[in-house]
Amino acid sequence: MKEILIHKSSDYIEEDRDYYYSDTRDKHGMIQPSDDMVSVSCDSNIFKPNPTNDEICSIYYPFEKKSFHRIYLGISFPLFANNWGAAFLRHLMYLIEPDGGVILPVYAERQGVEKNYWSRSSLEVIFQSRQKWWGMSNIWAENDGVMSMRIGKKEPPIKNSTLNPFLENDLPLIKNNVEGDEVKNLIQKHHINGITSAIVEQIIINYFGRNKGVTFCDIEGDGLLSSEILMSDYVNIIHSTQYISEDHNIEQVNKYLSKEFASKFSIHAHKKSTLELNANYDVITIIDTLQHLPEKDKELFIINTFKMLNKKGTLIIKDNLFNNIESINSILNKLGDTVEHSQYSSVVATKHKDKTNIAHYSDIIFDELKSENQKRQNVFNVLYKK
């Protein structure tokens, strides 16, 4: 009965394994893995149907159902409490045997909300399934900070997410093309979108709440973010727009969007040198898509894009221009008292605050978050229009 442990990367293997093997946390051996538990990661480019510890394989291989007895998620693995995260957990639940379990770290309610991570209540709201109120639940609290889950009386719900068509339609192609760069790039795009969409979603919640209708626009992305945010159960996006250059394959932009959302999704193709927004929006995102522009042109584009926000709108940017404090100050000075600037972590969906470190179960990631808070490099920048 094979057990696997999913890591963010090979850098976190030792700490992830210690988290579950330690008798400090698991005093009664309720969830302790077997000695031959196999490590896999989300960034590996090695795809095999039967992973071993001889080399770290990818979790994004199209494994057969019931391939594993237990699947453990390491404390390093970036799994957020949104539709993408729910779709991933559902996928894992079908990979385990009926008497096995998916075992994952959960956070206390307040910390879970702060990071957009899973807590006990968020798991139970989506996945709990039992026979009336007296039946045994399919979700068990194993120890402090650890839950286990399996398929219960009812099938786990399907949440609208770009991950679903990827897992169902694209992932099986890996079996015939394990060496292809196109497949590997596609996997990383979807994995990164799971992180980016969770952070953007949390920013929208913090500024607009969960119920207020919001218009959303993404600039120069591939359609994954704009589709995922539109389908989110946690924010109310009334329309999502994707601006994309004409040299992209437009048919691929809404490939991962559920059909029921088609009427709320627009695509605007433009010549790369002449991008101008044709409407105002509540939220606009620019995520690592301005690399082709010189810094001065980037600055001008960001300022002009900010002007296309509705009042109390937010421009969310991730770009190396904001790694330079002089560039940030230049933009803020030109926008004057109409703007309020804040920064969010690129690791967890939490706003950075001076001299306040973000807690994390992983000591390695805690140190990374501390360093990120000090240096503020490659973080998410939010420009709020007063």
C-alpha positions in Angstrom: 0.0 0.0 0.0 1.9 3.0 -1.3 1.9 6.4 0.5 3.1 9.6 -1.1 4.0 13.0 0.4 3.6 16.1 -1.8 6.2 18.9 -1.5 6.4 22.4 -2.9 9.9 21.3 -4.2 12.8 19.1 -3.2 14.1 21.9 -0.9 11.3 21.2 1.6 11.4 17.4 1.8 13.1 16.9 5.1 10.9 19.4 6.9 7.7 18.1 5.4 8.6 14.5 6.3 9.5 15.6 9.9 6.1 17.2 10.3 4.4 13.9 9.9 6.9 11.5 11.3 7.5 13.4 14.5 6.0 11.9 17.6 5.7 15.3 19.1 2.7 16.0 16.9 1.5 12.5 16.4 1.8 11.0 19.9 -0.5 8.0 19.2 0.8 7.2 15.8 -2.6 7.8 14.2 -1.4 9.3 11.0 2.3 8.4 11.0 3.4 7.4 7.5 5.1 4.1 6.7 8.9 4.0 6.4 8.7 3.7 2.7 6.6 6.8 2.0 7.5 8.3 -1.3 8.2 12.0 -1.9 6.7 13.8 -5.0 6.7 17.5 -5.8 4.7 20.0 -7.8 7.8 21.4 -9.7 9.3 18.1 -10.9 9.6 17.4 -14.6 9.8 13.6 -14.1 6.5 11.9 -14.8 6.1 8.2 -13.8 3.1 6.1 -13.0 5.0 4.4 -10.0 7.1 7.0 -8.3 9.9 6.0 -6.0 12.4 7.8 -3.8 15.2 7.1 -6.3 14.2 10.4 -8.0 11.5 13.0 -7.1 8.6 12.6 -9.5 5.7 15.0 -10.3 2.3 14.9 -8.6 0.9 16.0 -11.9 1.0 12.6 -13.5 -2.3 11.1 -14.6 -2.3 8.4 -12.0 -5.0 5.7 -12.0 -7.8 5.9 -9.5 -7.0 4.2 -6.1 -3.3 4.2 -6.9 -2.3 5.1 -3.3 -3.3 4.2 0.2 -2.6 7.6 1.7 -1.6 10.9 0.2 0.0 13.5 2.5 0.3 17.2 1.7 3.4 18.7 3.1 3.3 21.9 5.0 5.3 23.5 2.2 2.6 22.7 -0.5 0.8 25.9 -1.6 -2.8 24.7 -1.4 -5.4 27.5 -0.9 -9.0 27.4 0.3 -10.6 28.3 -3.0 -12.2 26.6 -6.0 -8.8 25.6 -7.4 -7.8 24.1 -4.1 -11.1 22.3 -3.7 -10.7 20.8 -7.2 -7.2 19.6 -6.4 -8.3 17.9 -3.2 -11.2 16.3 -5.0 -8.7 14.9 -7.6 -6.6 13.5 -4.8 -9.6 11.8 -3.1 -10.1 9.7 -6.2 -6.4 8.6 -6.2 -6.7 6.9 -2.8 -8.1 3.5 -1.8 -11.5 3.5 0.0 -9.9 2.8 3.4 -7.1 5.3 2.9 -7.1 9.1 3.3 -5.9 12.4 2.1 -4.0 14.0 5.0 -3.3 17.7 5.1 -2.3 20.5 7.4 -5.1 22.9 8.4 -4.9 26.3 10.2 -6.9 27.8 13.0 -9.8 29.8 11.7 -8.3 33.2 11.9 -5.0 32.2 10.4 -6.7 30.3 7.7 -8.8 33.3 6.6 -5.7 35.5 6.8 -3.7 33.4 4.4 -6.6 32.0 2.4 -5.5 28.5 3.6 -7.7 25.6 4.7 -9.2 25.4 8.2 -11.4 22.7 9.7 -14.6 24.5 9.0 -13.7 25.4 5.4 -13.0 21.8 4.6 -16.2 20.5 6.3 -18.4 23.1 4.5 -17.4 21.7 1.1 -16.5 18.1 1.6 -18.3 16.7 4.7 -20.5 13.8 3.8 -22.2 11.4 6.2 -25.5 9.6 6.8 -27.7 12.2 8.6 -26.3 13.9 11.7 -25.3 10.7 13.6 -23.3 9.0 10.9 -19.5 8.9 10.8 -18.0 11.9 9.0 -15.6 11.4 6.1 -13.4 14.2 7.5 -11.4 13.5 10.7 -9.4 15.7 13.0 -6.3 13.6 13.5 -4.1 15.9 15.6 -3.4 19.5 16.2 -3.3 21.1 12.8 -3.9 17.9 10.8 -7.1 16.6 9.1 -7.7 13.5 7.0 -10.5 13.1 4.4 -11.8 10.5 2.1 -14.9 10.0 -0.2 -18.0 9.7 2.0 -21.6 8.7 1.4 -21.8 11.3 -1.4 -19.4 12.1 -4.2 -17.3 15.2 -3.4 -18.8 18.3 -5.1 -17.3 19.6 -8.4 -16.3 23.2 -7.9 -16.0 25.4 -11.0 -12.3 25.8 -11.7 -9.9 26.0 -14.6 -8.1 23.0 -13.0 -11.0 20.6 -13.7 -10.7 20.6 -17.6 -6.9 20.5 -17.2 -7.0 17.4 -15.1 -9.7 15.7 -17.2 -8.6 16.6 -20.7 -4.9 17.7 -20.7 -3.3 15.7 -18.0 -3.9 12.3 -19.7 -1.8 13.5 -22.6 1.3 13.3 -20.5 1.3 9.5 -20.8 2.2 9.9 -24.4 4.4 13.0 -24.2 6.3 12.9 -20.9 9.3 14.6 -22.5 7.5 17.4 -24.2 8.2 21.0 -23.0 4.7 22.1 -24.0 3.1 19.7 -21.5 5.5 20.7 -18.7 4.9 24.4 -19.4 1.2 23.9 -19.3 1.4 22.1 -15.9 3.4 25.0 -14.4 1.0 27.6 -15.8 -1.9 25.9 -14.1 0.0 25.4 -10.8 1.1 29.0 -10.7 -2.5 30.1 -11.5 -3.6 28.2 -8.4 -1.4 30.4 -6.3 -1.9 33.7 -8.2 -5.7 33.4 -8.3 -5.9 32.7 -4.6 -3.9 35.8 -3.8 -5.9 38.0 -6.2 -9.1 36.6 -4.8 -8.1 37.4 -1.3 -7.2 41.0 -2.3 -10.6 41.4 -3.9 -12.3 40.1 -0.7 -10.3 42.5 1.4 -11.4 45.5 -0.7 -14.8 44.6 -1.9 -16.1 41.8 0.4 -17.6 38.5 -0.9 -21.0 39.7 -2.1 -20.5 43.1 -3.8 -20.6 42.8 -7.6 -17.2 43.5 -9.2 -16.0 44.0 -12.8 -12.7 42.3 -13.4 -10.0 42.8 -16.1 -6.7 41.0 -16.7 -4.1 42.5 -19.1 -2.0 40.3 -21.3 -2.5 37.1 -19.4 -3.4 33.7 -20.9 -7.0 33.6 -19.7 -6.5 31.3 -16.7 -6.6 34.0 -14.0 -9.5 35.9 -15.5 -11.5 32.6 -15.9 -10.6 31.3 -12.4 -11.6 34.6 -10.7 -14.9 34.7 -12.6 -15.8 31.2 -11.5 -14.9 31.8 -7.9 -17.5 31.0 -5.2 -15.8 33.4 -2.8 -16.1 36.7 -4.8 -18.9 38.1 -6.9 -17.5 38.8 -10.3 -20.3 40.1 -12.6 -18.1 40.3 -15.7 -14.5 39.3 -16.5 -12.5 40.7 -19.4 -9.2 39.5 -20.9 -7.1 41.8 -23.0 -4.7 39.9 -25.1 -2.4 40.7 -28.1 -3.4 39.5 -31.6 -0.5 37.1 -31.8 -2.0 34.8 -29.2 -4.3 32.0 -30.0 -7.7 33.5 -28.9 -9.4 30.2 -28.9 -7.2 29.1 -26.0 -8.1 32.0 -23.8 -11.5 30.7 -22.6 -10.6 27.0 -23.1 -10.8 26.3 -19.3 -13.9 28.4 -18.7 -17.1 26.5 -17.8 -19.8 27.1 -20.5 -22.3 28.6 -18.0 -20.0 31.6 -17.5 -19.5 32.3 -21.2 -21.9 35.3 -21.2 -19.9 37.0 -18.4 -16.5 36.7 -20.2 -15.1 39.0 -22.9 -11.9 38.8 -24.9 -10.3 41.9 -26.5 -7.5 41.3 -28.9 -5.2 44.2 -29.7 -2.0 45.1 -31.5 0.8 44.7 -29.0 1.9 48.4 -29.4 -1.5 49.9 -29.1 -3.2 48.5 -26.0 -5.9 50.8 -24.6 -8.7 49.8 -22.3 -12.1 50.5 -23.7 -14.0 50.6 -20.4 -13.6 51.2 -16.7 -13.2 48.3 -14.2 -13.3 47.7 -10.4 -10.3 45.4 -10.5 -7.5 45.3 -13.0 -4.6 42.8 -12.9 -1.2 43.0 -14.5 0.8 39.9 -13.5 4.3 39.6 -15.0 3.1 40.6 -18.5 5.0 43.9 -19.1 8.5 42.4 -19.6 8.6 43.6 -23.2 8.3 47.3 -22.2 11.1 49.6 -21.1 10.8 50.9 -17.5 9.6 54.4 -18.6 6.9 52.9 -20.8 5.9 50.6 -18.0 5.4 53.5 -15.7 3.3 55.4 -18.2 1.2 52.4 -18.9 0.6 51.7 -15.2 -0.5 55.3 -14.6 -2.8 55.3 -17.6 -4.3 52.0 -16.5 -4.9 53.2 -13.0 -7.0 56.0 -14.5 -9.3 53.4 -16.0 -10.3 52.1 -12.5 -13.7 52.9 -11.1 -13.6 54.9 -7.9 -12.5 52.7 -5.0 -11.1 50.2 -7.6 -7.8 48.3 -7.3 -5.0 47.8 -9.7 -3.1 44.6 -8.8 0.4 44.4 -10.2 3.3 41.9 -10.0 6.2 43.3 -12.0 9.9 43.8 -11.4 9.5 47.5 -11.8 8.1 47.5 -8.2 11.3 45.9 -6.9 12.8 49.4 -7.1 11.6 51.8 -4.4 12.5 54.8 -6.7 10.2 53.5 -9.4 7.4 53.0 -6.8 7.8 56.5 -5.5 7.8 57.9 -9.0 4.5 56.3 -9.8 2.9 57.2 -6.5 4.1 60.9 -6.8 2.5 61.2 -10.2 -0.8 59.7 -9.0 -0.8 62.0 -6.0 -3.4 61.7 -3.3 -5.7 59.6 -5.5 -3.8 56.4 -4.7 -3.2 54.2 -1.7 -0.4 51.6 -2.0 0.0 48.3 -0.2 1.9 45.0 -0.9 0.9 41.4 -0.5 3.0 38.3 -0.2 3.6 36.1 -3.3 3.7 33.0 -1.0 0.5 33.3 1.0 -2.5 35.6 0.5 -1.6 38.0 3.2 -0.8 41.7 3.3 2.7 42.6 4.3 3.1 44.9 7.3 6.3 46.5 8.5 7.9 44.7 11.4 5.1 42.1 11.5 6.1 38.7 10.3 3.6 36.3 8.8 3.3 33.0 10.7 3.6 29.6 8.9 3.8 25.9 9.9 7.0 25.6 7.8 10.1 27.2 9.4 11.7 27.4 6.0 8.7 29.3 4.5 8.4 31.5 7.7 12.0 32.6 7.0 11.2 33.2 3.4 8.2 35.3 4.4 10.3 37.3 6.8 12.9 38.0 4.1 10.2 38.9 1.6 8.7 41.4 4.1 12.1 43.0 4.6 13.1 43.2 0.9 9.6 43.4 -0.8 10.9 41.8 -4.0 8.5 40.2 -6.5 5.5 40.8 -4.3 1.9 41.8 -5.3 1.4 45.5 -5.4 -2.0 47.0 -4.9 -2.9 50.5 -6.0 -6.2 51.5 -4.6 -8.1 54.4 -6.2 -9.5 56.6 -3.5 
